[in-house]
Amino acid sequence: MSTATVVGGGPAGLIAAEVLARTGVDVTVHDRMPSVGRKFLLAGHGGLNITHTEGRDAFAERYGESAPRLRPMLDVFGPQDLRTWCAGLGEPTVVGTSGRVFPRSFRATPLMRAWLARLTDLGVRIEKRQRWDGWSDDGASLFTGADGTTVEVGGDVTVFALGGASWPRLGADGGWAGPFMDRGIAVTPLRAANVGVRVGWTDVLAQRFAGTPLKNVALTVRGRPARGRGDAMLTRTGLEGGPVYAIGAAIREALDTDGRCVVEIDLRPDLTVAQLDERLGRRRPKDSGSSWLRRTVGLDPAAIGLLREADAGTLPSSGMAQRIKAVPVVVTATMPIEKAISTAGGIAWSGVDEALMLRALPGTFVAGEMLDWEAPTGGYLLQASFSTGVVAARGALARLGTAPSGHGLDGPAHV
């Protein structure tokens, strides 16, 4: 019987273990935490947005520069495949109004419980509290247990799925990067993605509006095409939320280039400047500035406060429509990586082949956030983690001479 070592018990590692075990491979998963799937379970607190119903091309473009590499992997195991897999575990999915896909229970725990039961039935062993500490001189993986004892573990193939560096208390701290670079494997520095940004608000705005959402706004980075839309959250130290995360890469690029970044917030993305001008022209003689903006164009106190913030505490005396369409906000930095939902960076695409095998270490495969890709929230992160896990496992099976048909998750399992 062929043997496989899977390092990391998140979605990418566990789905790789399932694909391998279904063909009769003897699989052992090693994870440093007391239980597996901790970040996956945390994501479930928000309903577990597992994938998205967006069309194939638009879906792939969410991965930016990595889209050409990930598109074929989405074809191997895409959104509908993931939904079918969830249903097979007793968790049919539902589609939200925005096209996001969730388990019907809107929880991660039932799905994870059923998944672990399936892996047990397949004979997969899960070794917990096992920290990966690099390789021995002969290429075996070194694992240190809770008692401090280090053991060497080999295998006919190995799949690494150690995650990025966000939420280190849940197990992914990016500590794998050093040993990989020591073996000559190129690793792009890990950086915060899907994370809030720092803005030097005045005390007035920070104290009055921290924790208040800016509803249905659009964000762009001045001079760059990236655009995010939805509800952004004003915080005491800056901005959070989906529209911010969607333009995260552009924000980092601007900060790297200029040391600062101007984000422009369109407070009324569904109206043109001309339409705003026409509505603003209905001002009554006795209207205060706030009443005028609230009555004519429906701005709430937080949006009006942001307009004042951009003009030293006053409302602009002219060009109000243009300002509503592009309120400038100076971003000075992103929040630290420990506060990020995910990370950018990782093992360079040039270091792996199409099956996600490391060119420098034949028989060793990588999946999930360890690879150099990023995506906004909305189901894209989990989908790519699952897709790369399946592809890495299929690559490992091909290495063993046992490649399955399809994505390897159909039909009865060979236990």
N, C-alpha and C positions, 0 to 999 in steps of 0.2 A: 504494500500500500504506500502511495506517495504521501509525503508529509509537507505541511505548510505552516509557517509561523506568521501570524498576523499581529502587528504591533500597533496597538491603539484600538479602543473599544467604542469609538463614536460611530455615526452612521456609515462612513466610508469603510471603516474596518469591519464592521459587523456584516454589511451587505457583501463585502468581499469574502468573508468567512462562509456566508451562506452559499454563494455561487460555487466556491471550492468544494464545500462539503456535499453539495448535491450530486457531485460526480464521484463521490466515494473517497475523496482526499481526506486524510487524517489532519484535522485543523485544530490548532491551539491559538487562542487569542490572549495576548498579554496586555494588561492595562495597569497604570500606576495608581489608580484610584480604588477606593473600597467597593465601588460599583461602576458599571459601564454606562455609557450614554448620558452622562450628567448634563452636558450642554444641550443635548437633544431634549432632555426632560425640562430644562429651564426654558427652552423655546416654547414648550407646551404650555407654559403659564400664560402666554399671550394667544393661545388657541391653536398653536402648531400649524403655521402657514407652511405647508410642506412642498407645494409647487404652484404653478400658475397655468392658466388656460390660454395665455397669449400665443399667437401664431408662431410657427417654427422660426421664421427669419427674425421677427421682432424679439422673440425669446432669446435667440442666440446673441443678438446684438447687445443684450444687457451685460455681456461679459467683456465688452470693449475690445481691447487689443488681443485678448485671448479667445475671442469668438471663433477664429478659424480652427483653433486646436480643439475647442470644446464642442463645436457643432457636430462632428462625427460621433462623439461620445453621447450626445443627446439623442442621436439617431439610434444608437445601440440600446440605450435605456432612457427613454424620454418621459415627459409628464404623464402620458396615458399609461405607460408601463408602470410608473410609480403608483398611480392611482389603483391599477389592477392589483399590484402587489399588496397595497394597504387593504383592499377588499378581501384578499385571500387570507389576511390575518384577522378577519372579522371586524375591520374598521373601514366601511365604505366612506367615500369622501363626498364633500359637498362644495359647491362653488359659491363664493361670496359675490356681492354686487360689483366688486372691482376686478373680478376674474381670478382672485386668489383661491387656492384650494386648501381645504382643511379636512381632517378626519371628522366624521359626523359627530363624535363625542366632544370635539374641540379640546381634546386632551391628549397628551403624549403618553401618559402612564399605561392605558389599556393596550396601545399599540406596542410599546416596549415590552410589556409583560407577555403578550402573545408571541412577539418576535423571539424573545429569549427562550420561551418554551419550544418554539420550532427549532432553534439552534441546538437546544439540548437533545431533541429528538433526532437531529441529524448527526449527533455525536460530537459536536463542537465543544471543546473544553475552554473555559474562560479562567485564566489565572489572574487574580486581582492583586493589588498592592505590589506590582512588579514594575519597577522603574527601569526603562531602557537606558543603559549607560554606554552605548557605543558597541564596538566590535572587538573581539579578541584578535590575536595575531593571525589566527587561521581563518578568520572571517565569520565566526559564530557570533550571535548577538549576546551581549552581556546584560543580565537582568539582576537588579538588586532588590531583595525582598524587604518587608517591614522589619525583619530581624537583623538587617545589615548584611546578610549572606548574599554573595554574588555567584550566579550560576551562568554557565555557557549553554546556549540553546541554538541548535542548528535546524536544518529543514531543507527539503529539496528546493523549495521556493519560499520567499519572504515577501510579505506585503506590509509596507509602512503606511500608517494613516494616523499620524501623531498630531494633526491639527496645526493651527497657526500659533498665535501668542496672545489671543484675547481670552479673557476670563481665566487667568492662570489658576485660580483656586478650584476650578473645575477640571484641571488636568492638563490643559494645553498652554504651555509657557514658552514654546519656541526653543527649549533647551537642546533640541535635536540638531539645530543648525550648525553648531560648532563641530561635532563629530562628522557630520556630512561634509563640511568644507575641508576638514582634515583629510578626507579621502579624495579630495580633488573635485568634489561635486559643486558646481556653481549654485549659490543660494542668493537670490535677491533679498536685500534687507527687509525684514518684516516690519510693516507699518500699520498704524490704526486705519481701519476702514469701517464704514457704517458707524460713525462716531460723531458726537457733537463737536461744535467749534467754539472757540473763545472769542468774545467780543467785549470791548471795554465800555459797557453801558454806563451811563450816568447813574448815580444813586436813585434818582427819581424813577427811571424806568425799571431798574433792577428791583427796587422795593415794591413798586406798585404792580408790576406785571409778570414777575417771575412765576412760572407755572401756568401761564395763560397761553392758549394756542392762537396762532394766526391762521384762521380758517381759510381753506381753499385758496392758497397762494401758489405762485410759481417762482422758483429761484433759478437764477443763472449766475455764472461767474463772468464778470465784465471781460469782454474780449475773447470769450471761449464759448463753444456751441452747447456745452452740457446744460441740461435743463431738468429740474425736478419740480413736481407738482403735488400738492396735498396740504396737509396741516402741519405747520412747523410750530415748535414749542419754544416760547421765550423762557430762558432760564436765567438765574442770577448772574451767570458768567458767560452766557452766549446763546446759542441756538441748537436745538435738537430736532429729530424727526425725519420721516421718510424723504421729504424734498431735499433736506440737507445731505442725507446719506447718498442720494442719487447723483449728486454733483461732487461727491467726496474726492474722486480722483482729480477732477479739475481744480478743486481747492488746493490739494497738495501740490499740484504742478505750479500753481500761481505762487504759493508760499515758497516753494523751492527756488523759483525764478526771481521773485521780487522781495521776498521776506514779508509780504503782506498780500492780502487778497480782498478785492471788493466784490461782495455778493450783492446783486440787485434783486430786490423782492418786488414782484408784481402783485399788488394787493387785490387787483381785479382782473385776473387773466382772461375772463370771458368777455370783457368789454374793450373796445378800441379806444385810442386817445380821443377820436372824434366823438364817440358815444359818451365818453366821460365828460368832455367839454360841454356837450349839449345838456347833460343832466346837471352839471355843476352850475350852468347858467341859470338855473331856476332858484337861485338863492333869494331868500326873503330879506328885506331890509333889517329886520330885528334878529336874524339868525346869528348866533355865535359861530365861531369856526367849527367847533365840534358838532353843533346841531346841524349846521349846513352839510358837513360831510356824512353824518349819520343819515339824514333825511334824503339827500339826493343820490348818494351812491352806496349807502348801506354800510359804511365803515363802522366797526365797533371800537370801543375805547382803546383796546390794545393796538389796533392798526393806526388809530389817530395818534396814540402815544409814540409809535414808531416813526410816523411822519415828523412829529415834533423833535424826536431824538436826532433825526438827520439834519435838522436846521437849528441846532443850538437852542432847543426849547420852544421854538415858535413854529407856526405854520408858514409855508412859503407864500409870499405875497403875489406870486405869479407862477404860471406853468404848473398849476396843481395837477392837471391830468397827466402830464408827463412824469411828475414826481410819483404819483400813485402807481404808475406802470413800472417804475424803476427806483425804489427807495434804496439808496446806497447804504450798505452795512460793511464796515471794515472788519475783516476777520484777521486775527493776529496769530492764531495757531489752532491746531486740532486738540481735542482732549487726549489724555494719555492712552496708550494702547490697552492698559488694564481696564479702561472703561468702554472699549470698543466692542461692537457686536461681532466683528470679524476682522481679519487682517488681510492686507495686500502683501505681495512679495512671497518668497518661497523658492523651491527648487526650480531653476530656470527650465523652460520648455526645451532648450537645446540639450539639456542633460538627460532627457528621456526619449524613447522611441514612441511610435504610434500606439504601442500596447502599454505604455507607461512604465517600461522597464528602464532602470538606470543604465545608461551606456557604460558607465565606469564600473558597474557591479552587476554583471549578468546574473539573472535569476532573482534579482531584487527589484520590487515594484513599489511605486508610491501612488497615493490617492488622497483626495480631499484637499483640505486647506494647506497641506504641505506644498502643493504646487503653486506656481506664481500666477494666480488669477484672483479676481475679485468680482463682486456683483452686488447690486443693491438688495435691500430686503424686499420681500414680496414672494418668497418661495424659490428664488433663484439660487440662494446659497445652499439650501438642503438638496435641491435637485442636482446641482453639479457635484456635491459630495457623494450622493448615491451613484450618479452616472460614472464618475471616475473610479469609484470603488468596484463597480461591475466590470468596467473595462480593464482595470488592473488585475482583477481575478481571472478574467478571460485570458489575459496575456500570460498569467502564471500557468493556467491550464494548458495553453498552447506550448509553453516551455516544457511542460510535463508530457506533452503529446496527447492531451485529453480535452481538446477544445470542445465546448458544447455548442449546440445550434442556438440561434437566437441570442438572447442575453443571458441564458443559463438559469433563469428563474421560472421557467415554464415546466409543466408536467410533474410527474411524481419524483420524489427525491429518492436517491439510492443511499440507504442508510447502512 
